[in-house]
């Protein structure tokens, strides 16, 4: 059985499952959504090779807290 690729999510499991399904359709192989608790983000990003993940973490905090929004979404 093929092991799925992993798409890391931040905090919204239902939305993450939709994203994983979209990635799976585009990539042509299974993708699993994995919710990573906030306190694990730094270690996760560093394990993926990111040297300074603080900016990415603040950006994700901004989306999750609502002070950063996508264009056209309020």
Beta strands, then each sheet from edge to edge (+ up, - down):
strand 1: 5-9
strand 2: 31-35
sheet 1: 1+ 2+
end
